[in-house]
Amino acid sequence: MASTPAEAPAQSPYDRIGGIDVLRQITDRFYDLMDTDPAYQALRAMHAPDLAPMRDSLPGFLSGWAGGPRQWFEANPGKCMMSMHKPFPITRVTAGQWADCMTRAIADVDPADTEIADAMAQVLGQMARNMASG
């Protein structure tokens, strides 16, 4: 009786996107676009002058969210993107700017697995739009 090769375990979205290095590249591109492109002026105005803390935090959140290391969630128990953004006046305009900026950042980094990159952009964009209050 011939044995069949074992199927490789499914990779997490974190692995498919390229891990923490690619998530950092996406985050850096996202904040660079937000900081320099006038199309994101309203979104940029909602953030602190210094984006360094966000640049440091977002890759860790995305890592755990995408099935990778969960240090961000362990360091921030009980927090999620919705609860952390609740105090901010997120409108449809700023939510749309966030979604567009993240989609551009992911496209500019151009991860090898385009299927997971497109899915990530779509899901994160929808998450941003769901935060809009008006």
ChimeraX commands (.cxc) that place a marker at each C-alpha (Angstrom):
marker #1 position 0.00,0.00,0.00 radius 0.5
marker #1 position 1.50,3.32,-1.08 radius 0.5
marker #1 position 1.43,6.14,1.38 radius 0.5
marker #1 position 0.14,9.53,0.35 radius 0.5
marker #1 position 2.24,12.55,1.09 radius 0.5
marker #1 position 1.03,14.54,4.07 radius 0.5
marker #1 position -0.50,17.84,3.18 radius 0.5
marker #1 position 1.45,20.83,4.38 radius 0.5
marker #1 position -0.32,22.73,7.13 radius 0.5
marker #1 position -2.13,25.82,5.90 radius 0.5
marker #1 position -0.12,28.98,6.30 radius 0.5
marker #1 position -1.56,31.81,8.36 radius 0.5
marker #1 position -2.27,35.14,6.69 radius 0.5
marker #1 position 0.73,36.45,8.69 radius 0.5
marker #1 position 3.02,33.91,7.01 radius 0.5
marker #1 position 1.46,34.44,3.60 radius 0.5
marker #1 position 1.84,38.23,3.71 radius 0.5
marker #1 position 5.54,37.88,4.56 radius 0.5
marker #1 position 5.67,38.19,8.34 radius 0.5
marker #1 position 6.62,41.12,10.51 radius 0.5
marker #1 position 9.11,42.59,8.02 radius 0.5
marker #1 position 6.43,43.04,5.35 radius 0.5
marker #1 position 3.92,44.31,7.93 radius 0.5
marker #1 position 6.48,46.94,9.00 radius 0.5
marker #1 position 7.01,47.95,5.37 radius 0.5
marker #1 position 3.25,48.31,4.89 radius 0.5
marker #1 position 2.94,50.33,8.10 radius 0.5
marker #1 position 5.82,52.62,7.18 radius 0.5
marker #1 position 4.40,53.20,3.70 radius 0.5
marker #1 position 0.94,53.82,5.17 radius 0.5
marker #1 position 2.20,56.51,7.55 radius 0.5
marker #1 position 4.48,58.02,4.88 radius 0.5
marker #1 position 1.49,58.39,2.56 radius 0.5
marker #1 position -0.69,59.78,5.33 radius 0.5
marker #1 position 2.01,62.27,6.27 radius 0.5
marker #1 position 2.77,63.53,2.76 radius 0.5
marker #1 position -0.22,63.06,0.44 radius 0.5
marker #1 position -2.77,65.90,0.63 radius 0.5
marker #1 position -5.51,63.36,-0.18 radius 0.5
marker #1 position -5.18,62.20,3.44 radius 0.5
marker #1 position -5.11,65.63,5.10 radius 0.5
marker #1 position -8.24,65.08,7.23 radius 0.5
marker #1 position -6.98,61.68,8.34 radius 0.5
marker #1 position -3.54,63.07,9.18 radius 0.5
marker #1 position -5.09,65.88,11.22 radius 0.5
marker #1 position -6.68,63.28,13.53 radius 0.5
marker #1 position -3.27,61.92,14.52 radius 0.5
marker #1 position -0.61,63.27,16.86 radius 0.5
marker #1 position 2.22,65.27,15.31 radius 0.5
marker #1 position 4.63,62.40,16.02 radius 0.5
marker #1 position 3.61,59.23,14.16 radius 0.5
marker #1 position 6.49,57.17,15.60 radius 0.5
marker #1 position 4.39,55.51,18.34 radius 0.5
marker #1 position 1.81,54.41,15.76 radius 0.5
marker #1 position 4.54,53.18,13.40 radius 0.5
marker #1 position 5.82,51.04,16.26 radius 0.5
marker #1 position 2.39,49.77,17.37 radius 0.5
marker #1 position 0.50,48.95,14.15 radius 0.5
marker #1 position 2.80,46.16,12.88 radius 0.5
marker #1 position 2.40,44.35,16.21 radius 0.5
marker #1 position -1.37,44.64,16.06 radius 0.5
marker #1 position -1.41,43.43,12.44 radius 0.5
marker #1 position 0.86,40.54,13.37 radius 0.5
marker #1 position -1.49,39.12,15.98 radius 0.5
marker #1 position -4.58,39.97,13.92 radius 0.5
marker #1 position -3.17,38.02,10.96 radius 0.5
marker #1 position -2.28,34.92,12.98 radius 0.5
marker #1 position 1.31,35.73,13.87 radius 0.5
marker #1 position 2.95,36.56,17.20 radius 0.5
marker #1 position 0.44,38.11,19.61 radius 0.5
marker #1 position 2.68,40.30,21.77 radius 0.5
marker #1 position 0.60,43.40,20.97 radius 0.5
marker #1 position -2.56,41.72,22.29 radius 0.5
marker #1 position -0.72,40.41,25.37 radius 0.5
marker #1 position 0.57,43.94,26.10 radius 0.5
marker #1 position -2.89,45.46,25.52 radius 0.5
marker #1 position -5.34,43.03,27.14 radius 0.5
marker #1 position -8.97,43.63,26.32 radius 0.5
marker #1 position -8.19,46.21,23.64 radius 0.5
marker #1 position -9.20,46.04,20.03 radius 0.5
marker #1 position -9.18,48.48,17.14 radius 0.5
marker #1 position -12.82,49.42,17.68 radius 0.5
marker #1 position -12.40,50.22,21.38 radius 0.5
marker #1 position -9.14,52.09,20.86 radius 0.5
marker #1 position -10.65,54.33,18.18 radius 0.5
marker #1 position -14.00,54.96,19.86 radius 0.5
marker #1 position -12.95,58.37,21.31 radius 0.5
marker #1 position -12.04,59.72,17.86 radius 0.5
marker #1 position -14.54,61.49,15.57 radius 0.5
marker #1 position -14.19,59.06,12.66 radius 0.5
marker #1 position -16.36,60.09,9.74 radius 0.5
marker #1 position -17.08,58.33,6.47 radius 0.5
marker #1 position -14.53,60.65,4.86 radius 0.5
marker #1 position -11.69,59.86,7.27 radius 0.5
marker #1 position -12.56,56.16,7.33 radius 0.5
marker #1 position -12.46,56.15,3.52 radius 0.5
marker #1 position -9.13,57.95,3.57 radius 0.5
marker #1 position -7.73,55.36,5.98 radius 0.5
marker #1 position -8.98,52.49,3.81 radius 0.5
marker #1 position -7.59,54.06,0.64 radius 0.5
marker #1 position -4.24,54.86,2.26 radius 0.5
marker #1 position -3.88,51.29,3.58 radius 0.5
marker #1 position -4.85,49.82,0.20 radius 0.5
marker #1 position -2.21,51.99,-1.49 radius 0.5
marker #1 position 0.41,51.07,1.11 radius 0.5
marker #1 position -0.20,47.35,0.62 radius 0.5
marker #1 position -0.11,47.75,-3.18 radius 0.5
marker #1 position 3.11,49.79,-3.01 radius 0.5
marker #1 position 4.84,47.17,-0.85 radius 0.5
marker #1 position 3.53,44.54,-3.29 radius 0.5
marker #1 position 3.67,41.35,-1.19 radius 0.5
marker #1 position 4.36,38.22,-3.22 radius 0.5
marker #1 position 1.03,36.61,-2.25 radius 0.5
marker #1 position -1.36,38.97,-4.01 radius 0.5
marker #1 position -4.42,37.00,-2.94 radius 0.5
marker #1 position -3.74,37.55,0.76 radius 0.5
marker #1 position -2.58,41.14,0.15 radius 0.5
marker #1 position -5.85,41.98,-1.61 radius 0.5
marker #1 position -7.88,40.23,1.10 radius 0.5
marker #1 position -6.01,42.09,3.83 radius 0.5
marker #1 position -6.64,45.44,2.14 radius 0.5
marker #1 position -10.33,44.63,1.73 radius 0.5
marker #1 position -10.87,43.46,5.32 radius 0.5
marker #1 position -8.89,46.32,6.89 radius 0.5
marker #1 position -10.74,48.81,4.70 radius 0.5
marker #1 position -14.09,47.42,5.80 radius 0.5
marker #1 position -12.96,47.54,9.43 radius 0.5
marker #1 position -12.09,51.22,9.01 radius 0.5
marker #1 position -15.41,52.00,7.35 radius 0.5
marker #1 position -17.26,50.24,10.17 radius 0.5
marker #1 position -15.71,52.70,12.63 radius 0.5
marker #1 position -17.34,55.70,10.94 radius 0.5
marker #1 position -19.92,57.41,13.06 radius 0.5
marker #1 position -21.33,59.75,10.50 radius 0.5
marker link #1:1,2 radius 0.2
marker link #1:2,3 radius 0.2
marker link #1:3,4 radius 0.2
marker link #1:4,5 radius 0.2
marker link #1:5,6 radius 0.2
marker link #1:6,7 radius 0.2
marker link #1:7,8 radius 0.2
marker link #1:8,9 radius 0.2
marker link #1:9,10 radius 0.2
marker link #1:10,11 radius 0.2
marker link #1:11,12 radius 0.2
marker link #1:12,13 radius 0.2
marker link #1:13,14 radius 0.2
marker link #1:14,15 radius 0.2
marker link #1:15,16 radius 0.2
marker link #1:16,17 radius 0.2
marker link #1:17,18 radius 0.2
marker link #1:18,19 radius 0.2
marker link #1:19,20 radius 0.2
marker link #1:20,21 radius 0.2
marker link #1:21,22 radius 0.2
marker link #1:22,23 radius 0.2
marker link #1:23,24 radius 0.2
marker link #1:24,25 radius 0.2
marker link #1:25,26 radius 0.2
marker link #1:26,27 radius 0.2
marker link #1:27,28 radius 0.2
marker link #1:28,29 radius 0.2
marker link #1:29,30 radius 0.2
marker link #1:30,31 radius 0.2
marker link #1:31,32 radius 0.2
marker link #1:32,33 radius 0.2
marker link #1:33,34 radius 0.2
marker link #1:34,35 radius 0.2
marker link #1:35,36 radius 0.2
marker link #1:36,37 radius 0.2
marker link #1:37,38 radius 0.2
marker link #1:38,39 radius 0.2
marker link #1:39,40 radius 0.2
marker link #1:40,41 radius 0.2
marker link #1:41,42 radius 0.2
marker link #1:42,43 radius 0.2
marker link #1:43,44 radius 0.2
marker link #1:44,45 radius 0.2
marker link #1:45,46 radius 0.2
marker link #1:46,47 radius 0.2
marker link #1:47,48 radius 0.2
marker link #1:48,49 radius 0.2
marker link #1:49,50 radius 0.2
marker link #1:50,51 radius 0.2
marker link #1:51,52 radius 0.2
marker link #1:52,53 radius 0.2
marker link #1:53,54 radius 0.2
marker link #1:54,55 radius 0.2
marker link #1:55,56 radius 0.2
marker link #1:56,57 radius 0.2
marker link #1:57,58 radius 0.2
marker link #1:58,59 radius 0.2
marker link #1:59,60 radius 0.2
marker link #1:60,61 radius 0.2
marker link #1:61,62 radius 0.2
marker link #1:62,63 radius 0.2
marker link #1:63,64 radius 0.2
marker link #1:64,65 radius 0.2
marker link #1:65,66 radius 0.2
marker link #1:66,67 radius 0.2
marker link #1:67,68 radius 0.2
marker link #1:68,69 radius 0.2
marker link #1:69,70 radius 0.2
marker link #1:70,71 radius 0.2
marker link #1:71,72 radius 0.2
marker link #1:72,73 radius 0.2
marker link #1:73,74 radius 0.2
marker link #1:74,75 radius 0.2
marker link #1:75,76 radius 0.2
marker link #1:76,77 radius 0.2
marker link #1:77,78 radius 0.2
marker link #1:78,79 radius 0.2
marker link #1:79,80 radius 0.2
marker link #1:80,81 radius 0.2
marker link #1:81,82 radius 0.2
marker link #1:82,83 radius 0.2
marker link #1:83,84 radius 0.2
marker link #1:84,85 radius 0.2
marker link #1:85,86 radius 0.2
marker link #1:86,87 radius 0.2
marker link #1:87,88 radius 0.2
marker link #1:88,89 radius 0.2
marker link #1:89,90 radius 0.2
marker link #1:90,91 radius 0.2
marker link #1:91,92 radius 0.2
marker link #1:92,93 radius 0.2
marker link #1:93,94 radius 0.2
marker link #1:94,95 radius 0.2
marker link #1:95,96 radius 0.2
marker link #1:96,97 radius 0.2
marker link #1:97,98 radius 0.2
marker link #1:98,99 radius 0.2
marker link #1:99,100 radius 0.2
marker link #1:100,101 radius 0.2
marker link #1:101,102 radius 0.2
marker link #1:102,103 radius 0.2
marker link #1:103,104 radius 0.2
marker link #1:104,105 radius 0.2
marker link #1:105,106 radius 0.2
marker link #1:106,107 radius 0.2
marker link #1:107,108 radius 0.2
marker link #1:108,109 radius 0.2
marker link #1:109,110 radius 0.2
marker link #1:110,111 radius 0.2
marker link #1:111,112 radius 0.2
marker link #1:112,113 radius 0.2
marker link #1:113,114 radius 0.2
marker link #1:114,115 radius 0.2
marker link #1:115,116 radius 0.2
marker link #1:116,117 radius 0.2
marker link #1:117,118 radius 0.2
marker link #1:118,119 radius 0.2
marker link #1:119,120 radius 0.2
marker link #1:120,121 radius 0.2
marker link #1:121,122 radius 0.2
marker link #1:122,123 radius 0.2
marker link #1:123,124 radius 0.2
marker link #1:124,125 radius 0.2
marker link #1:125,126 radius 0.2
marker link #1:126,127 radius 0.2
marker link #1:127,128 radius 0.2
marker link #1:128,129 radius 0.2
marker link #1:129,130 radius 0.2
marker link #1:130,131 radius 0.2
marker link #1:131,132 radius 0.2
marker link #1:132,133 radius 0.2
marker link #1:133,134 radius 0.2
view
